Amino acid sequence: MANKTPPDASRRSERSRRAIFDAALALVGEVGYDKLTIEGIASRAGVGKQTIYRWWPSKAAVLLDAFTVDVDGYGEAMPNTGDLAADLKSVLRATADEFNDPAFQAPYRALAVAGANDEELSRTFVSRLLEPGISAYTDRVRAAQEAGELAPDVDPRIAAEMVLSPFSQRWLMRTGELTHEFVDTLVDLALRGLRARP
């Protein structure tokens, strides 16, 4: 009798994990965060809800892992063409396009709302997703400062947040559309106050 290869438990677990992630992201877009449930995720993924509870303590934790599993490159270095304004506008335009994508909006907004009432979730979300991006902007601003584009007394971290915070505020609170024109104006206004004076 031929020996049968035992099933690969790690491969099965990874398939289940991916199915759970896909289900969570799809459902939050369909029903919203308030109506998202562990039971619903389990049913859509074709797993038992105990499987989910074995790996995650809450639907927010599932959604956070699902949303951040493929963002390893999010904090990659920004382009440096020698023109800070052009580089910031290029990246922020692409970011605006991403934030306007319904598939991105639903989970991101859900996590932002959940994080407002869950400090641990918020800290994890910031460390995994926001901080790498802010650091990339900060590094690019610092490089521009070292090249003489910005005033020497500018705090690179605060300068980066001067650009990113109004962007996030407009999107999260829906105070206006995220357009390329808005992004360009935001960068121009921020840099007007940050540039080195002759």
Secondary structure as UniProt FT lines:
FT   HELIX           9..31
FT   TURN            33..35
FT   HELIX           38..45
FT   HELIX           49..55
FT   HELIX           59..68
FT   TURN            69..70
FT   TURN            72..75
FT   HELIX           84..99
FT   HELIX           102..116
FT   HELIX           119..125
FT   HELIX           126..130
FT   HELIX           131..146
FT   TURN            147..148
FT   TURN            152..153
FT   HELIX           156..173
FT   HELIX           180..194
//
